[in-house]
């Protein structure tokens, strides 16, 4: 799914076109701002975290905890978890707003990127198939990485046993699904395409970027997310719908967050 590049504004006679006011500069500014307040920042911290882990010792001895507790007080922990989930969704709204161009056009852009309920059963079916394929691949790469000493031990939840633990983990899974698929696939791929990038370059860039903000977990999760990025972005290009990707990502994270506690004790 591609969008034609946006032409720069015509130059005033006798003057060069202003660089900072060009359409290309505007698109790059949008990319940097959206990534800077979301997954771009996560990528920077992921690289720094990996460097710190390697400086301390072998990566096989490192531990990465997803969904850590944010307070020893249960109610305050709940409040901080919900606040973090809500604030993490703001870049999603920003990306959708920039894709739409105005608040009034938001419903139209949701239909354009396929983040709607027009095709519930095809979206659920494709999402479930992706979940099974990506889930099995993720487990295989994680196991191989652990065996080779190239992947940290990942704990999927640091939350205690509270009445709100399961709903918060499910909300966290939905948060990750929306942030990654809307920002990386729908927004970033759209902006790189409008900047004139050819699709193979867009595909590679979005996939490597997806792996980069997971690199703190080690080589296995990095490679697994690169593969996931390649598959998800290509499917989006072919179908024009991001909803199946959101469904698959939500199922992957929900099962990952809850399955370790329920299945592994």
C-alpha positions in Angstrom: 0.0 0.0 0.0 1.9 3.1 -1.2 1.1 6.8 -1.3 2.7 9.0 -3.9 5.5 11.3 -2.6 4.4 14.8 -1.6 5.9 17.5 -3.8 7.8 20.3 -2.3 6.1 23.8 -2.5 7.1 25.7 -5.6 10.0 28.1 -5.1 9.4 31.8 -5.2 10.8 33.4 -8.4 14.4 34.4 -7.8 14.7 32.5 -4.5 15.6 28.9 -3.6 12.9 26.8 -2.0 13.2 27.0 1.8 14.7 23.8 3.1 13.1 23.9 6.5 9.7 24.6 5.0 9.8 21.8 2.4 7.4 18.9 2.4 10.3 16.4 2.8 11.6 18.3 5.9 8.1 18.3 7.3 7.7 14.6 6.8 11.1 13.8 8.4 10.2 16.1 11.4 7.0 14.1 11.9 8.9 10.9 11.8 11.5 12.1 14.3 8.9 13.6 16.7 6.6 10.5 16.7 9.5 8.1 17.2 11.2 10.4 19.7 8.2 10.2 22.0 7.6 6.5 21.5 9.5 3.6 20.1 12.5 5.6 19.0 13.2 6.4 22.7 12.6 2.7 23.5 15.3 1.7 20.9 17.8 4.1 22.4 17.2 2.7 25.9 17.3 -0.9 24.6 20.7 -0.4 23.1 22.0 1.2 26.3 20.5 -1.6 28.4 22.2 -4.2 26.2 25.5 -2.4 26.5 25.2 -2.3 30.3 24.3 -6.0 30.4 27.3 -7.0 28.3 29.5 -4.8 30.4 28.3 -6.6 33.5 28.8 -10.2 32.2 27.5 -12.8 29.8 24.2 -12.1 28.2 22.9 -15.5 29.3 23.1 -14.3 32.9 21.1 -11.2 32.3 17.4 -10.9 33.2 14.8 -8.8 31.4 11.5 -8.2 33.2 8.5 -7.1 31.2 5.6 -5.3 33.0 7.6 -4.7 36.2 5.9 -3.5 39.4 6.1 0.3 39.7 5.3 0.6 43.4 5.4 -1.7 46.4 1.9 -0.3 47.3 -0.7 -2.3 45.3 -3.2 0.5 44.6 -0.4 3.0 43.7 1.1 0.3 41.5 -2.3 -0.1 39.8 -2.6 3.7 39.3 0.9 3.9 37.8 0.4 0.9 35.5 -2.9 2.5 34.1 -1.2 5.9 33.8 1.7 4.4 31.9 -0.6 2.5 29.5 -2.7 5.6 28.9 0.2 7.9 28.2 1.9 5.3 25.9 -1.2 5.5 23.7 -0.7 9.3 23.1 1.9 8.7 20.4 -0.6 6.4 18.6 -3.1 9.3 18.6 -0.4 11.6 17.4 0.5 9.3 14.5 -3.1 8.9 13.5 -3.6 12.7 13.6 -0.6 13.3 11.4 -1.8 10.6 9.0 -5.2 12.2 8.9 -4.1 15.8 8.7 -7.0 17.0 10.9 -9.2 15.8 13.7 -12.2 15.7 11.4 -10.4 13.2 9.1 -9.5 10.7 11.8 -12.4 8.3 11.0 -11.4 8.3 7.4 -7.8 7.5 8.2 -8.9 4.6 10.5 -10.7 3.2 7.5 -7.8 3.8 5.2 -5.3 1.9 7.3 -7.8 -0.8 8.2 -8.0 0.0 12.0 -11.7 -0.5 12.1 -14.4 -3.2 12.5 -15.5 -3.5 8.9 -14.0 -7.0 8.5 -14.1 -8.7 11.9 -13.9 -12.3 10.9 -11.2 -12.0 8.3 -9.2 -9.8 10.6 -9.6 -12.3 13.5 -8.8 -15.3 11.3 -5.6 -13.8 9.8 -4.6 -12.5 13.2 -5.0 -16.0 14.7 -2.9 -17.6 12.0 -0.2 -15.0 12.4 -0.3 -15.5 16.2 0.3 -19.3 15.8 3.1 -18.9 13.2 4.9 -16.0 15.0 4.4 -17.6 18.4 6.1 -20.8 17.4 8.9 -19.0 15.7 9.4 -16.7 18.7 9.6 -19.7 21.1 12.1 -21.4 18.9 14.4 -18.4 18.5 14.2 -17.7 22.3 15.1 -21.3 23.1 18.0 -21.3 20.6 19.2 -17.9 22.0 19.2 -19.2 25.5 21.0 -22.4 24.6 23.7 -20.4 22.8 24.0 -17.8 25.6 22.9 -15.0 23.3 19.5 -14.2 24.9 18.6 -12.9 28.4 16.2 -14.7 30.6 12.9 -12.9 30.0 10.3 -12.7 32.8 7.0 -11.7 31.3 5.5 -10.1 34.4 6.9 -8.6 37.6 3.4 -7.9 39.0 2.2 -9.5 42.1 -1.0 -11.6 42.5 -3.7 -8.9 42.7 -7.3 -8.7 41.5 -6.2 -6.3 38.8 -3.2 -8.2 37.6 -4.8 -10.0 34.7 -6.8 -6.9 33.4 -3.6 -4.8 33.5 -1.6 -7.4 31.6 -4.3 -7.6 29.0 -4.4 -3.8 28.7 -0.6 -3.8 28.4 -0.7 -6.3 25.6 -3.3 -4.2 23.8 -1.1 -1.1 24.4 2.0 -2.8 22.8 -0.1 -4.0 19.8 -1.5 -0.6 19.0 1.7 1.3 19.6 3.9 -1.0 17.5 1.6 -1.7 14.6 0.2 1.8 14.2 3.5 3.6 14.7 5.9 1.2 12.9 3.7 -0.2 10.2 0.9 2.3 9.4 2.7 5.5 10.2 6.4 4.9 9.6 6.0 2.9 6.4 3.6 5.6 5.1 6.0 8.4 5.8 9.1 6.6 4.4 7.1 5.8 1.2 6.0 9.4 0.8 9.6 10.4 1.2 10.4 8.4 -1.9 11.8 5.2 -0.4 11.3 2.1 -2.4 9.3 -0.7 -0.7 12.2 -3.1 -0.1 14.0 -0.3 1.8 10.9 0.6 3.7 10.4 -3.1 4.6 13.9 -3.5 5.8 14.0 -0.3 7.8 10.7 -0.9 9.6 11.7 -4.6 10.4 15.2 -3.7 11.7 13.7 -0.9 13.8 11.2 -3.3 15.3 14.0 -5.6 16.3 16.1 -2.7 17.6 13.8 -1.7 20.5 13.7 -5.4 21.6 17.5 -5.9 21.4 17.8 -5.5 25.2 16.4 -9.0 25.4 19.2 -10.4 23.3 19.9 -11.8 19.8 16.9 -14.2 19.7 14.2 -11.7 20.4 15.9 -9.2 18.1 15.9 -11.6 15.1 12.4 -12.8 15.9 11.1 -9.3 15.8 12.9 -8.5 12.6 11.2 -11.5 11.0 7.9 -10.4 12.5 8.4 -6.9 11.1 9.1 -8.2 7.6 6.0 -10.4 7.6 3.7 -7.8 9.2 4.7 -5.0 7.0 4.4 -7.0 3.8 0.9 -8.2 4.8 -0.1 -4.6 5.5 1.1 -3.6 2.0 -0.9 -6.4 0.5 -4.1 -6.2 2.5 -4.2 -2.5 3.4 -5.4 -3.5 6.9 -3.5 -3.1 10.2 -6.2 -4.7 12.3 -5.0 -8.3 11.7 -1.6 -7.3 12.9 -3.0 -5.7 16.0 -5.0 -8.9 16.7 -1.9 -11.1 16.3 0.3 -8.9 18.3 -2.3 -8.7 21.1 -2.6 -12.5 21.2 1.2 -12.9 21.3 1.7 -10.5 24.2 -1.4 -11.7 26.1 -0.4 -15.3 26.0 3.2 -14.4 26.7 2.3 -12.2 29.7 -0.3 -14.7 31.2 0.9 -18.0 29.9 4.1 -18.1 31.9 2.1 -17.7 35.1 -0.7 -20.1 34.2 1.2 -22.8 32.3 4.6 -22.6 34.0 3.6 -21.7 37.5 
